[in-house]
Amino acid sequence: MHTEEQLLTELAAGKRSATELIYRQHYNTITKWIKGNNGSEDDASDIYQEAMVVLYEKAQNEDFRLTCKIGTYLFAISKNLWYKKIEQYQKMPVRLPDSAGQDDRMDWAADGDISAHREREAYYTQLNAALDKLGEPCSSLLKAFYHKDKSMQDIAADFGYTNSENAKTQKYKCLTRLRKLFFGAQAK
């Protein structure tokens, strides 16, 4: 039986058993909450993966002290990530405004759109560069999941993993490496 402190230490050391144990212990609770708040199974899986990455990165910091249970921390992270995702969906325009009599506002909106477009382009350029540096099989695995919308079962079969849980673990590791490459490039 692991204590929470031991689990965090092993997680920080990159021990797969600790990662898998934490993942299994809290996945259902968080998934159930996200699905209960208008999310899908894929949304829940993505949010939980991101929360695990945050926990892993925090555990790497020697100054990090967890003042609550791991499950509570993961739940709080997941909840915040989910609310941010919902907020992004709500900010997306449902329809474009009627242009009659709104020339000034449309010009301003177009300027804002161009600026936002340039920022997105720079972001995607950096992301693609990080994906190129990531190498195989991570690059193909992440593209299969995020671009081709393949299920974890399909990915496990395509990439030769024994089951979907192993494929999820590999996806988590690939995301962790991608984030390090991406945020390392942004810091320069």
Protein Blocks (a to p, Z undefined) as FASTA:
>chain_A
ZZfklmmmmmmnopaklmmmmmmmmmmmmmmmmmmnopafklmmmmmmmmmmmmmmmmmp
mklccfbdfklmmmmmmmmmmmmmmmmmmmpcfbdcdfehplmmmmmmmmmmmmmmmmmm
mmmmmmmmmmmmnopaklmmmmmmmmnopafklmmmmnopablklmmmmmmmmmmmmmmm
mmmmmmZZ
